[in-house]
Amino acid sequence: ELLQKDKLRLENEIKAQITSKEELVQLRNFMFSKQQEYIENIPTDESIDLKNIKAIVFGGHPNWILKMKDKLINFEFISAETINFDVNILNSYEYVFINTNFIGHAMYYKIIENLNEENKLRYINNINVDRVIEDIKRAISI
């Protein structure tokens, strides 16, 4: 009887956690869309020199990453397939960009769970290289 009560209590805790996680996912999605709307209304600051920015970008299609590496030679890019990256790499970067067009849930949550207080998390949601560079400059200026 005690085991049955304990089992029931644990099942209820699991249900509560699932509900909380779903709420958090929805809230993050909502905030992401609002951030994108906000960033799009900010003029691009052409004075920002991306060569002086220490940033890492997670996600993105392999072809997109190759194009971006040509433009942003000092940025580090981690492809969406690289789930087993060393989380300590986040300590080396001020800006952490997540390409929401091409990234898995496992990688996303691994990044979020391992951010430190020094990291500035930003999202990019574009595949056009020039527009991404503009979005990065806007995101850095806020």
N, CA, C and O atoms as CSV, one atom per row, in Angstrom:
chain,resi,resn,atom,element,x,y,z
A,1,GLU,N,N,0.819,-1.193,0.000
A,1,GLU,CA,C,0.000,0.000,0.000
A,1,GLU,C,C,0.869,1.266,0.000
A,1,GLU,O,O,0.559,2.235,-0.694
A,2,LEU,N,N,1.959,1.251,0.783
A,2,LEU,CA,C,2.876,2.395,0.804
A,2,LEU,C,C,3.568,2.574,-0.549
A,2,LEU,O,O,3.754,3.693,-1.027
A,3,LEU,N,N,3.940,1.450,-1.149
A,3,LEU,CA,C,4.574,1.529,-2.470
A,3,LEU,C,C,3.606,2.092,-3.508
A,3,LEU,O,O,4.003,2.870,-4.376
A,4,GLN,N,N,2.348,1.701,-3.417
A,4,GLN,CA,C,1.344,2.196,-4.359
A,4,GLN,C,C,1.151,3.705,-4.195
A,4,GLN,O,O,1.046,4.424,-5.189
A,5,LYS,N,N,1.104,4.186,-2.963
A,5,LYS,CA,C,0.980,5.626,-2.705
A,5,LYS,C,C,2.194,6.377,-3.226
A,5,LYS,O,O,2.068,7.445,-3.824
A,6,ASP,N,N,3.373,5.808,-2.993
A,6,ASP,CA,C,4.613,6.437,-3.460
A,6,ASP,C,C,4.650,6.491,-4.986
A,6,ASP,O,O,5.053,7.491,-5.579
A,7,LYS,N,N,4.221,5.393,-5.603
A,7,LYS,CA,C,4.170,5.341,-7.069
A,7,LYS,C,C,3.223,6.411,-7.613
A,7,LYS,O,O,3.553,7.112,-8.570
A,8,LEU,N,N,2.061,6.532,-7.006
A,8,LEU,CA,C,1.072,7.523,-7.437
A,8,LEU,C,C,1.617,8.947,-7.273
A,8,LEU,O,O,1.428,9.796,-8.144
A,9,ARG,N,N,2.291,9.196,-6.150
A,9,ARG,CA,C,2.894,10.514,-5.915
A,9,ARG,C,C,3.932,10.837,-6.987
A,9,ARG,O,O,3.962,11.950,-7.512
A,10,LEU,N,N,4.783,9.863,-7.310
A,10,LEU,CA,C,5.822,10.071,-8.325
A,10,LEU,C,C,5.214,10.290,-9.715
A,10,LEU,O,O,5.702,11.119,-10.483
A,11,GLU,N,N,4.168,9.558,-10.030
A,11,GLU,CA,C,3.492,9.741,-11.315
A,11,GLU,C,C,2.916,11.151,-11.420
A,11,GLU,O,O,3.000,11.773,-12.479
A,12,ASN,N,N,2.340,11.655,-10.350
A,12,ASN,CA,C,1.795,13.014,-10.345
A,12,ASN,C,C,2.893,14.059,-10.498
A,12,ASN,O,O,2.704,15.071,-11.172
A,13,GLU,N,N,4.043,13.813,-9.871
A,13,GLU,CA,C,5.179,14.729,-10.025
A,13,GLU,C,C,5.657,14.760,-11.469
A,13,GLU,O,O,5.971,15.827,-11.994
A,14,ILE,N,N,5.716,13.611,-12.108
A,14,ILE,CA,C,6.142,13.532,-13.513
A,14,ILE,C,C,5.165,14.307,-14.391
A,14,ILE,O,O,5.590,15.060,-15.268
A,15,LYS,N,N,3.869,14.135,-14.169
A,15,LYS,CA,C,2.865,14.866,-14.951
A,15,LYS,C,C,3.025,16.373,-14.768
A,15,LYS,O,O,2.901,17.131,-15.730
A,16,ALA,N,N,3.295,16.805,-13.556
A,16,ALA,CA,C,3.469,18.231,-13.281
A,16,ALA,C,C,4.708,18.760,-13.999
A,16,ALA,O,O,4.684,19.871,-14.529
A,17,GLN,N,N,5.782,17.988,-14.025
A,17,GLN,CA,C,6.998,18.422,-14.705
A,17,GLN,C,C,6.782,18.523,-16.208
A,17,GLN,O,O,7.269,19.457,-16.846
A,18,ILE,N,N,6.057,17.570,-16.773
A,18,ILE,CA,C,5.774,17.609,-18.211
A,18,ILE,C,C,4.970,18.858,-18.549
A,18,ILE,O,O,5.250,19.526,-19.545
A,19,THR,N,N,3.986,19.172,-17.739
A,19,THR,CA,C,3.170,20.364,-17.958
A,19,THR,C,C,4.031,21.625,-17.853
A,19,THR,O,O,3.901,22.536,-18.670
A,20,SER,N,N,4.898,21.677,-16.860
A,20,SER,CA,C,5.770,22.837,-16.687
A,20,SER,C,C,6.718,22.986,-17.857
A,20,SER,O,O,6.969,24.098,-18.321
A,21,LYS,N,N,7.248,21.868,-18.339
A,21,LYS,CA,C,8.186,21.918,-19.465
A,21,LYS,C,C,7.483,22.432,-20.719
A,21,LYS,O,O,8.033,23.263,-21.442
A,22,GLU,N,N,6.280,21.945,-20.979
A,22,GLU,CA,C,5.516,22.404,-22.138
A,22,GLU,C,C,5.233,23.896,-22.041
A,22,GLU,O,O,5.332,24.614,-23.036
A,23,GLU,N,N,4.885,24.360,-20.858
A,23,GLU,CA,C,4.638,25.787,-20.657
A,23,GLU,C,C,5.902,26.590,-20.945
A,23,GLU,O,O,5.839,27.640,-21.584
A,24,LEU,N,N,7.039,26.104,-20.480
A,24,LEU,CA,C,8.305,26.784,-20.704
A,24,LEU,C,C,8.651,26.830,-22.189
A,24,LEU,O,O,9.124,27.853,-22.686
A,25,VAL,N,N,8.418,25.735,-22.894
A,25,VAL,CA,C,8.679,25.696,-24.339
A,25,VAL,C,C,7.819,26.727,-25.049
A,25,VAL,O,O,8.313,27.465,-25.901
A,26,GLN,N,N,6.541,26.785,-24.709
A,26,GLN,CA,C,5.646,27.748,-25.343
A,26,GLN,C,C,6.061,29.185,-25.031
A,26,GLN,O,O,6.014,30.055,-25.901
A,27,LEU,N,N,6.464,29.423,-23.796
A,27,LEU,CA,C,6.913,30.751,-23.396
A,27,LEU,C,C,8.177,31.144,-24.152
A,27,LEU,O,O,8.289,32.281,-24.610
A,28,ARG,N,N,9.120,30.232,-24.288
A,28,ARG,CA,C,10.348,30.515,-25.050
A,28,ARG,C,C,10.023,30.830,-26.506
A,28,ARG,O,O,10.581,31.766,-27.080
A,29,ASN,N,N,9.118,30.048,-27.107
A,29,ASN,CA,C,8.734,30.305,-28.495
A,29,ASN,C,C,8.104,31.680,-28.643
A,29,ASN,O,O,8.395,32.400,-29.599
A,30,PHE,N,N,7.247,32.046,-27.707
A,30,PHE,CA,C,6.608,33.350,-27.737
A,30,PHE,C,C,7.647,34.463,-27.619
A,30,PHE,O,O,7.620,35.428,-28.383
A,31,MET,N,N,8.563,34.324,-26.655
A,31,MET,CA,C,9.599,35.343,-26.453
A,31,MET,C,C,10.525,35.431,-27.658
A,31,MET,O,O,10.954,36.523,-28.030
A,32,PHE,N,N,10.835,34.302,-28.267
A,32,PHE,CA,C,11.671,34.310,-29.464
A,32,PHE,C,C,11.009,35.109,-30.574
A,32,PHE,O,O,11.664,35.926,-31.222
A,33,SER,N,N,9.718,34.886,-30.804
A,33,SER,CA,C,9.030,35.611,-31.873
A,33,SER,C,C,9.000,37.109,-31.577
A,33,SER,O,O,9.150,37.922,-32.489
A,34,LYS,N,N,8.808,37.478,-30.312
A,34,LYS,CA,C,8.813,38.898,-29.947
A,34,LYS,C,C,10.199,39.507,-30.120
A,34,LYS,O,O,10.324,40.650,-30.560
A,35,GLN,N,N,11.246,38.749,-29.775
A,35,GLN,CA,C,12.616,39.246,-29.958
A,35,GLN,C,C,12.891,39.479,-31.438
A,35,GLN,O,O,13.506,40.479,-31.808
A,36,GLN,N,N,12.435,38.551,-32.290
A,36,GLN,CA,C,12.650,38.700,-33.728
A,36,GLN,C,C,11.950,39.950,-34.254
A,36,GLN,O,O,12.524,40.687,-35.055
A,37,GLU,N,N,10.724,40.195,-33.816
A,37,GLU,CA,C,9.997,41.405,-34.228
A,37,GLU,C,C,10.748,42.654,-33.778
A,37,GLU,O,O,10.873,43.617,-34.534
A,38,TYR,N,N,11.241,42.632,-32.561
A,38,TYR,CA,C,11.972,43.770,-31.999
A,38,TYR,C,C,13.251,44.031,-32.780
A,38,TYR,O,O,13.534,45.170,-33.152
A,39,ILE,N,N,14.025,42.978,-33.029
A,39,ILE,CA,C,15.310,43.126,-33.719
A,39,ILE,C,C,15.105,43.646,-35.138
A,39,ILE,O,O,15.880,44.477,-35.612
A,40,GLU,N,N,14.065,43.161,-35.817
A,40,GLU,CA,C,13.829,43.589,-37.197
A,40,GLU,C,C,13.526,45.076,-37.298
A,40,GLU,O,O,13.726,45.669,-38.357
A,41,ASN,N,N,13.053,45.686,-36.229
A,41,ASN,CA,C,12.731,47.109,-36.247
A,41,ASN,C,C,13.905,47.997,-35.845
A,41,ASN,O,O,13.784,49.222,-35.884
A,42,ILE,N,N,15.014,47.420,-35.469
A,42,ILE,CA,C,16.209,48.177,-35.097
A,42,ILE,C,C,17.047,48.393,-36.356
A,42,ILE,O,O,17.296,47.441,-37.095
A,43,PRO,N,N,17.482,49.615,-36.610
A,43,PRO,CA,C,18.332,49.834,-37.777
A,43,PRO,C,C,19.682,49.127,-37.595
A,43,PRO,O,O,20.185,49.001,-36.479
A,44,THR,N,N,20.249,48.675,-38.703
A,44,THR,CA,C,21.543,47.998,-38.658
A,44,THR,C,C,22.626,49.004,-38.317
A,44,THR,O,O,22.727,50.057,-38.947
A,45,ASP,N,N,23.428,48.682,-37.327
A,45,ASP,CA,C,24.540,49.539,-36.916
A,45,ASP,C,C,25.776,49.132,-37.711
A,45,ASP,O,O,26.455,48.162,-37.372
A,46,GLU,N,N,26.057,49.882,-38.768
A,46,GLU,CA,C,27.180,49.550,-39.652
A,46,GLU,C,C,28.531,49.781,-38.998
A,46,GLU,O,O,29.549,49.325,-39.519
A,47,SER,N,N,28.567,50.481,-37.864
A,47,SER,CA,C,29.841,50.727,-37.191
A,47,SER,C,C,30.335,49.503,-36.420
A,47,SER,O,O,31.492,49.460,-36.001
A,48,ILE,N,N,29.463,48.508,-36.230
A,48,ILE,CA,C,29.875,47.296,-35.519
A,48,ILE,C,C,30.784,46.480,-36.417
A,48,ILE,O,O,30.411,46.096,-37.526
A,49,ASP,N,N,31.990,46.222,-35.915
A,49,ASP,CA,C,32.955,45.418,-36.650
A,49,ASP,C,C,32.895,43.999,-36.092
A,49,ASP,O,O,33.348,43.741,-34.977
A,50,LEU,N,N,32.340,43.098,-36.867
A,50,LEU,CA,C,32.160,41.733,-36.385
A,50,LEU,C,C,33.484,40.991,-36.200
A,50,LEU,O,O,33.510,39.920,-35.592
A,51,LYS,N,N,34.569,41.540,-36.709
A,51,LYS,CA,C,35.883,40.912,-36.505
A,51,LYS,C,C,36.325,41.032,-35.054
A,51,LYS,O,O,37.187,40.280,-34.600
A,52,ASN,N,N,35.739,41.971,-34.328
A,52,ASN,CA,C,36.099,42.180,-32.924
A,52,ASN,C,C,35.149,41.479,-31.962
A,52,ASN,O,O,35.283,41.618,-30.746
A,53,ILE,N,N,34.199,40.734,-32.491
A,53,ILE,CA,C,33.193,40.072,-31.663
A,53,ILE,C,C,33.584,38.606,-31.480
A,53,ILE,O,O,33.933,37.909,-32.433
A,54,LYS,N,N,33.515,38.166,-30.236
A,54,LYS,CA,C,33.807,36.766,-29.913
A,54,LYS,C,C,32.469,36.043,-29.825
A,54,LYS,O,O,31.734,36.203,-28.851
A,55,ALA,N,N,32.153,35.242,-30.849
A,55,ALA,CA,C,30.835,34.622,-30.907
A,55,ALA,C,C,30.914,33.197,-31.437
A,55,ALA,O,O,31.839,32.811,-32.151
A,56,ILE,N,N,29.906,32.444,-31.053
A,56,ILE,CA,C,29.754,31.076,-31.534
A,56,ILE,C,C,28.326,30.926,-32.039
A,56,ILE,O,O,27.391,31.478,-31.459
A,57,VAL,N,N,28.168,30.177,-33.123
A,57,VAL,CA,C,26.859,29.965,-33.731
A,57,VAL,C,C,26.575,28.463,-33.725
A,57,VAL,O,O,27.373,27.663,-34.213
A,58,PHE,N,N,25.435,28.103,-33.168
A,58,PHE,CA,C,25.011,26.714,-33.142
A,58,PHE,C,C,23.895,26.514,-34.143
A,58,PHE,O,O,22.978,27.329,-34.243
A,59,GLY,N,N,23.980,25.421,-34.884
A,59,GLY,CA,C,22.935,25.069,-35.830
A,59,GLY,C,C,23.201,25.637,-37.208
A,59,GLY,O,O,24.215,26.292,-37.453
A,60,GLY,N,N,22.277,25.373,-38.089
A,60,GLY,CA,C,22.413,25.818,-39.458
A,60,GLY,C,C,22.737,24.645,-40.369
A,60,GLY,O,O,23.419,23.699,-39.974
A,61,HIS,N,N,22.248,24.722,-41.561
A,61,HIS,CA,C,22.514,23.702,-42.573
A,61,HIS,C,C,24.002,23.730,-42.922
A,61,HIS,O,O,24.601,24.806,-42.936
A,62,PRO,N,N,24.611,22.584,-43.203
A,62,PRO,CA,C,26.045,22.561,-43.520
A,62,PRO,C,C,26.453,23.525,-44.640
A,62,PRO,O,O,27.514,24.144,-44.554
A,63,ASN,N,N,25.637,23.664,-45.680
A,63,ASN,CA,C,25.963,24.610,-46.763
A,63,ASN,C,C,25.918,26.056,-46.265
A,63,ASN,O,O,26.754,26.877,-46.640
A,64,TRP,N,N,24.946,26.352,-45.426
A,64,TRP,CA,C,24.830,27.692,-44.845
A,64,TRP,C,C,26.060,27.994,-43.991
A,64,TRP,O,O,26.617,29.090,-44.058
A,65,ILE,N,N,26.477,27.019,-43.193
A,65,ILE,CA,C,27.652,27.208,-42.336
A,65,ILE,C,C,28.887,27.521,-43.173
A,65,ILE,O,O,29.665,28.406,-42.820
A,66,LEU,N,N,29.074,26.802,-44.280
A,66,LEU,CA,C,30.227,27.071,-45.149
A,66,LEU,C,C,30.203,28.506,-45.679
A,66,LEU,O,O,31.236,29.174,-45.707
A,67,LYS,N,N,29.037,28.978,-46.097
A,67,LYS,CA,C,28.918,30.355,-46.585
A,67,LYS,C,C,29.201,31.365,-45.472
A,67,LYS,O,O,29.874,32.373,-45.688
A,68,MET,N,N,28.675,31.075,-44.275
A,68,MET,CA,C,28.868,31.997,-43.157
A,68,MET,C,C,30.327,32.040,-42.708
A,68,MET,O,O,30.819,33.097,-42.313
A,69,LYS,N,N,31.015,30.919,-42.765
A,69,LYS,CA,C,32.428,30.876,-42.368
A,69,LYS,C,C,33.276,31.765,-43.261
A,69,LYS,O,O,34.278,32.323,-42.814
A,70,ASP,N,N,32.879,31.900,-44.526
A,70,ASP,CA,C,33.607,32.795,-45.437
A,70,ASP,C,C,33.434,34.253,-45.039
A,70,ASP,O,O,34.350,35.057,-45.214
A,71,LYS,N,N,32.269,34.599,-44.505
A,71,LYS,CA,C,31.980,35.986,-44.141
A,71,LYS,C,C,32.407,36.324,-42.710
A,71,LYS,O,O,32.853,37.438,-42.438
A,72,LEU,N,N,32.269,35.377,-41.819
A,72,LEU,CA,C,32.554,35.611,-40.396
A,72,LEU,C,C,33.682,34.670,-39.963
A,72,LEU,O,O,33.453,33.682,-39.265
A,73,ILE,N,N,34.886,34.996,-40.388
A,73,ILE,CA,C,36.009,34.077,-40.192
A,73,ILE,C,C,36.404,33.907,-38.731
A,73,ILE,O,O,37.005,32.893,-38.377
A,74,ASN,N,N,36.086,34.861,-37.885
A,74,ASN,CA,C,36.449,34.762,-36.466
A,74,ASN,C,C,35.352,34.123,-35.610
A,74,ASN,O,O,35.572,33.873,-34.425
A,75,PHE,N,N,34.182,33.856,-36.183
A,75,PHE,CA,C,33.102,33.187,-35.455
A,75,PHE,C,C,33.335,31.682,-35.493
A,75,PHE,O,O,33.882,31.146,-36.457
A,76,GLU,N,N,32.915,31.021,-34.440
A,76,GLU,CA,C,32.961,29.559,-34.415
A,76,GLU,C,C,31.576,29.042,-34.758
A,76,GLU,O,O,30.569,29.583,-34.301
A,77,PHE,N,N,31.532,27.990,-35.567
A,77,PHE,CA,C,30.263,27.399,-35.976
A,77,PHE,C,C,30.229,25.935,-35.560
A,77,PHE,O,O,31.159,25.177,-35.833
A,78,ILE,N,N,29.159,25.554,-34.904
A,78,ILE,CA,C,28.949,24.171,-34.490
A,78,ILE,C,C,27.701,23.678,-35.226
A,78,ILE,O,O,26.605,24.200,-35.019
A,79,SER,N,N,27.873,22.679,-36.078
A,79,SER,CA,C,26.741,22.209,-36.878
A,79,SER,C,C,25.705,21.507,-36.010
A,79,SER,O,O,25.997,21.048,-34.906
A,80,ALA,N,N,24.505,21.438,-36.531
A,80,ALA,CA,C,23.384,20.854,-35.792
A,80,ALA,C,C,23.600,19.372,-35.496
A,80,ALA,O,O,23.019,18.836,-34.552
A,81,GLU,N,N,24.430,18.710,-36.294
A,81,GLU,CA,C,24.687,17.284,-36.084
A,81,GLU,C,C,25.659,17.024,-34.932
A,81,GLU,O,O,25.764,15.894,-34.456
A,82,THR,N,N,26.363,18.054,-34.486
A,82,THR,CA,C,27.378,17.894,-33.444
A,82,THR,C,C,26.733,18.049,-32.066
A,82,THR,O,O,26.841,19.100,-31.434
A,83,ILE,N,N,26.074,17.011,-31.620
A,83,ILE,CA,C,25.376,17.082,-30.332
A,83,ILE,C,C,26.356,16.911,-29.174
A,83,ILE,O,O,26.137,17.464,-28.095
A,84,ASN,N,N,27.417,16.164,-29.380
A,84,ASN,CA,C,28.367,15.875,-28.303
A,84,ASN,C,C,29.506,16.887,-28.243
A,84,ASN,O,O,30.671,16.498,-28.153
A,85,PHE,N,N,29.190,18.163,-28.290
A,85,PHE,CA,C,30.226,19.184,-28.165
A,85,PHE,C,C,30.545,19.405,-26.689
A,85,PHE,O,O,29.729,19.120,-25.812
A,86,ASP,N,N,31.745,19.916,-26.434
A,86,ASP,CA,C,32.162,20.201,-25.067
A,86,ASP,C,C,31.470,21.483,-24.600
A,86,ASP,O,O,31.700,22.548,-25.173
A,87,VAL,N,N,30.640,21.396,-23.586
A,87,VAL,CA,C,29.879,22.550,-23.120
A,87,VAL,C,C,30.775,23.645,-22.554
A,87,VAL,O,O,30.349,24.796,-22.460
A,88,ASN,N,N,31.984,23.318,-22.183
A,88,ASN,CA,C,32.913,24.326,-21.663
A,88,ASN,C,C,33.313,25.340,-22.725
A,88,ASN,O,O,33.862,26.394,-22.404
A,89,ILE,N,N,33.040,25.025,-23.993
A,89,ILE,CA,C,33.348,25.964,-25.075
A,89,ILE,C,C,32.535,27.253,-24.910
A,89,ILE,O,O,32.957,28.319,-25.359
A,90,LEU,N,N,31.377,27.152,-24.269
A,90,LEU,CA,C,30.537,28.334,-24.071
A,90,LEU,C,C,31.233,29.393,-23.220
A,90,LEU,O,O,30.940,30.582,-23.350
A,91,ASN,N,N,32.144,28.977,-22.360
A,91,ASN,CA,C,32.862,29.916,-21.498
A,91,ASN,C,C,33.800,30.831,-22.280
A,91,ASN,O,O,34.244,31.854,-21.758
A,92,SER,N,N,34.101,30.476,-23.509
A,92,SER,CA,C,35.050,31.243,-24.318
A,92,SER,C,C,34.399,32.342,-25.151
A,92,SER,O,O,35.096,33.124,-25.798
A,93,TYR,N,N,33.071,32.408,-25.139
A,93,TYR,CA,C,32.387,33.334,-26.039
A,93,TYR,C,C,31.436,34.265,-25.304
A,93,TYR,O,O,30.728,33.866,-24.379
A,94,GLU,N,N,31.444,35.521,-25.747
A,94,GLU,CA,C,30.519,36.497,-25.190
A,94,GLU,C,C,29.120,36.289,-25.769
A,94,GLU,O,O,28.128,36.309,-25.041
A,95,TYR,N,N,29.053,36.090,-27.085
A,95,TYR,CA,C,27.765,35.929,-27.756
A,95,TYR,C,C,27.572,34.488,-28.190
A,95,TYR,O,O,28.472,33.856,-28.744
A,96,VAL,N,N,26.377,33.989,-27.925
A,96,VAL,CA,C,25.987,32.645,-28.349
A,96,VAL,C,C,24.758,32.821,-29.235
A,96,VAL,O,O,23.704,33.264,-28.777
A,97,PHE,N,N,24.910,32.469,-30.505
A,97,PHE,CA,C,23.810,32.557,-31.458
A,97,PHE,C,C,23.274,31.164,-31.735
A,97,PHE,O,O,24.035,30.208,-31.885
A,98,ILE,N,N,21.971,31.063,-31.799
A,98,ILE,CA,C,21.324,29.809,-32.153
A,98,ILE,C,C,20.549,30.036,-33.439
A,98,ILE,O,O,19.686,30.911,-33.510
A,99,ASN,N,N,20.862,29.243,-34.455
A,99,ASN,CA,C,20.135,29.297,-35.714
A,99,ASN,C,C,18.914,28.398,-35.568
A,99,ASN,O,O,19.029,27.172,-35.576
A,100,THR,N,N,17.768,29.006,-35.439
A,100,THR,CA,C,16.547,28.248,-35.159
A,100,THR,C,C,15.992,27.531,-36.381
A,100,THR,O,O,15.069,26.727,-36.257
A,101,ASN,N,N,16.539,27.809,-37.555
A,101,ASN,CA,C,16.060,27.139,-38.762
A,101,ASN,C,C,16.521,25.694,-38.859
A,101,ASN,O,O,15.867,24.875,-39.506
A,102,PHE,N,N,17.645,25.374,-38.219
A,102,PHE,CA,C,18.234,24.050,-38.411
A,102,PHE,C,C,18.985,23.650,-37.147
A,102,PHE,O,O,20.210,23.750,-37.085
A,103,ILE,N,N,18.244,23.198,-36.142
A,103,ILE,CA,C,18.851,22.752,-34.890
A,103,ILE,C,C,17.883,21.778,-34.213
A,103,ILE,O,O,16.666,21.952,-34.277
A,104,GLY,N,N,18.431,20.771,-33.576
A,104,GLY,CA,C,17.602,19.792,-32.884
A,104,GLY,C,C,17.305,20.215,-31.455
A,104,GLY,O,O,17.986,21.070,-30.889
A,105,HIS,N,N,16.286,19.608,-30.889
A,105,HIS,CA,C,15.905,19.920,-29.513
A,105,HIS,C,C,17.015,19.574,-28.530
A,105,HIS,O,O,17.277,20.325,-27.590
A,106,ALA,N,N,17.664,18.439,-28.749
A,106,ALA,CA,C,18.706,17.999,-27.812
A,106,ALA,C,C,19.830,19.019,-27.745
A,106,ALA,O,O,20.299,19.357,-26.658
A,107,MET,N,N,20.267,19.513,-28.900
A,107,MET,CA,C,21.339,20.505,-28.921
A,107,MET,C,C,20.864,21.806,-28.280
A,107,MET,O,O,21.585,22.411,-27.487
A,108,TYR,N,N,19.663,22.228,-28.620
A,108,TYR,CA,C,19.128,23.466,-28.078
A,108,TYR,C,C,19.118,23.430,-26.550
A,108,TYR,O,O,19.600,24.356,-25.898
A,109,TYR,N,N,18.567,22.355,-25.985
A,109,TYR,CA,C,18.483,22.263,-24.525
A,109,TYR,C,C,19.857,22.134,-23.879
A,109,TYR,O,O,20.072,22.629,-22.773
A,110,LYS,N,N,20.780,21.477,-24.559
A,110,LYS,CA,C,22.142,21.364,-24.022
A,110,LYS,C,C,22.784,22.751,-23.935
A,110,LYS,O,O,23.465,23.062,-22.957
A,111,ILE,N,N,22.568,23.571,-24.947
A,111,ILE,CA,C,23.110,24.936,-24.939
A,111,ILE,C,C,22.474,25.744,-23.816
A,111,ILE,O,O,23.177,26.359,-23.013
A,112,ILE,N,N,21.150,25.743,-23.758
A,112,ILE,CA,C,20.415,26.532,-22.774
A,112,ILE,C,C,20.805,26.152,-21.351
A,112,ILE,O,O,20.985,27.022,-20.499
A,113,GLU,N,N,20.934,24.873,-21.098
A,113,GLU,CA,C,21.255,24.400,-19.754
A,113,GLU,C,C,22.681,24.736,-19.326
A,113,GLU,O,O,22.984,24.730,-18.133
A,114,ASN,N,N,23.562,25.032,-20.290
A,114,ASN,CA,C,24.966,25.251,-19.958
A,114,ASN,C,C,25.452,26.677,-20.190
A,114,ASN,O,O,26.650,26.944,-20.097
A,115,LEU,N,N,24.532,27.597,-20.492
A,115,LEU,CA,C,24.925,28.998,-20.618
A,115,LEU,C,C,25.406,29.513,-19.267
A,115,LEU,O,O,24.937,29.070,-18.219
A,116,ASN,N,N,26.333,30.439,-19.303
A,116,ASN,CA,C,26.763,31.061,-18.054
A,116,ASN,C,C,26.314,32.517,-18.053
A,116,ASN,O,O,25.771,33.004,-19.044
A,117,GLU,N,N,26.537,33.197,-16.960
A,117,GLU,CA,C,26.037,34.575,-16.841
A,117,GLU,C,C,26.756,35.549,-17.762
A,117,GLU,O,O,26.266,36.657,-17.980
A,118,GLU,N,N,27.899,35.166,-18.305
A,118,GLU,CA,C,28.647,36.026,-19.219
A,118,GLU,C,C,28.121,35.926,-20.655
A,118,GLU,O,O,28.315,36.845,-21.450
A,119,ASN,N,N,27.463,34.826,-20.986
A,119,ASN,CA,C,26.967,34.612,-22.349
A,119,ASN,C,C,25.765,35.498,-22.634
A,119,ASN,O,O,24.882,35.673,-21.795
A,120,LYS,N,N,25.755,36.047,-23.831
A,120,LYS,CA,C,24.600,36.802,-24.306
A,120,LYS,C,C,23.967,35.962,-25.408
A,120,LYS,O,O,24.518,35.831,-26.501
A,121,LEU,N,N,22.814,35.402,-25.107
A,121,LEU,CA,C,22.122,34.518,-26.034
A,121,LEU,C,C,21.321,35.326,-27.034
A,121,LEU,O,O,20.560,36.221,-26.665
A,122,ARG,N,N,21.502,35.000,-28.309
A,122,ARG,CA,C,20.749,35.644,-29.380
A,122,ARG,C,C,20.301,34.571,-30.361
A,122,ARG,O,O,20.936,33.523,-30.481
A,123,TYR,N,N,19.210,34.837,-31.056
A,123,TYR,CA,C,18.688,33.896,-32.035
A,123,TYR,C,C,18.795,34.494,-33.428
A,123,TYR,O,O,18.643,35.701,-33.616
A,124,ILE,N,N,19.058,33.632,-34.397
A,124,ILE,CA,C,19.007,34.047,-35.797
A,124,ILE,C,C,18.055,33.099,-36.511
A,124,ILE,O,O,17.983,31.907,-36.215
A,125,ASN,N,N,17.335,33.670,-37.454
A,125,ASN,CA,C,16.270,32.908,-38.098
A,125,ASN,C,C,16.211,33.273,-39.576
A,125,ASN,O,O,15.147,33.585,-40.110
A,126,ASN,N,N,17.347,33.230,-40.217
A,126,ASN,CA,C,17.423,33.629,-41.611
A,126,ASN,C,C,18.425,32.738,-42.315
A,126,ASN,O,O,19.357,32.237,-41.686
A,127,ILE,N,N,18.247,32.530,-43.616
A,127,ILE,CA,C,19.221,31.732,-44.351
A,127,ILE,C,C,20.043,32.585,-45.314
A,127,ILE,O,O,21.098,32.155,-45.780
A,128,ASN,N,N,19.567,33.784,-45.612
A,128,ASN,CA,C,20.315,34.687,-46.477
A,128,ASN,C,C,21.515,35.240,-45.707
A,128,ASN,O,O,21.354,35.851,-44.650
A,129,VAL,N,N,22.707,35.023,-46.239
A,129,VAL,CA,C,23.943,35.373,-45.545
A,129,VAL,C,C,24.003,36.852,-45.184
A,129,VAL,O,O,24.340,37.199,-44.052
A,130,ASP,N,N,23.683,37.720,-46.126
A,130,ASP,CA,C,23.757,39.161,-45.864
A,130,ASP,C,C,22.733,39.602,-44.813
A,130,ASP,O,O,23.022,40.454,-43.973
A,131,ARG,N,N,21.551,39.020,-44.868
A,131,ARG,CA,C,20.538,39.366,-43.864
A,131,ARG,C,C,20.921,38.842,-42.484
A,131,ARG,O,O,20.634,39.482,-41.473
A,132,VAL,N,N,21.563,37.688,-42.441
A,132,VAL,CA,C,22.020,37.150,-41.160
A,132,VAL,C,C,23.056,38.084,-40.546
A,132,VAL,O,O,23.028,38.343,-39.343
A,133,ILE,N,N,23.960,38.583,-41.362
A,133,ILE,CA,C,24.977,39.509,-40.854
A,133,ILE,C,C,24.316,40.767,-40.308
A,133,ILE,O,O,24.718,41.267,-39.257
A,134,GLU,N,N,23.309,41.287,-41.005
A,134,GLU,CA,C,22.559,42.433,-40.494
A,134,GLU,C,C,21.873,42.091,-39.184
A,134,GLU,O,O,21.902,42.882,-38.241
A,135,ASP,N,N,21.246,40.896,-39.116
A,135,ASP,CA,C,20.566,40.472,-37.886
A,135,ASP,C,C,21.549,40.338,-36.727
A,135,ASP,O,O,21.228,40.690,-35.592
A,136,ILE,N,N,22.733,39.835,-37.012
A,136,ILE,CA,C,23.756,39.692,-35.958
A,136,ILE,C,C,24.173,41.075,-35.442
A,136,ILE,O,O,24.307,41.281,-34.236
A,137,LYS,N,N,24.374,42.003,-36.355
A,137,LYS,CA,C,24.747,43.367,-35.931
A,137,LYS,C,C,23.636,43.993,-35.096
A,137,LYS,O,O,23.910,44.646,-34.090
A,138,ARG,N,N,22.389,43.799,-35.505
A,138,ARG,CA,C,21.266,44.326,-34.720
A,138,ARG,C,C,21.212,43.680,-33.345
A,138,ARG,O,O,21.002,44.358,-32.339
A,139,ALA,N,N,21.401,42.373,-33.305
A,139,ALA,CA,C,21.329,41.644,-32.041
A,139,ALA,C,C,22.446,42.067,-31.078
A,139,ALA,O,O,22.252,42.100,-29.863
A,140,ILE,N,N,23.590,42.383,-31.628
A,140,ILE,CA,C,24.719,42.809,-30.789
A,140,ILE,C,C,24.487,44.217,-30.248
A,140,ILE,O,O,24.930,44.548,-29.148
A,141,SER,N,N,23.795,45.036,-31.021
A,141,SER,CA,C,23.607,46.426,-30.606
A,141,SER,C,C,22.577,46.584,-29.475
A,141,SER,O,O,22.489,47.647,-28.862
A,142,ILE,N,N,21.804,45.533,-29.202
A,142,ILE,CA,C,20.814,45.647,-28.105
A,142,ILE,C,C,21.371,45.105,-26.808
A,142,ILE,O,O,20.683,45.120,-25.787
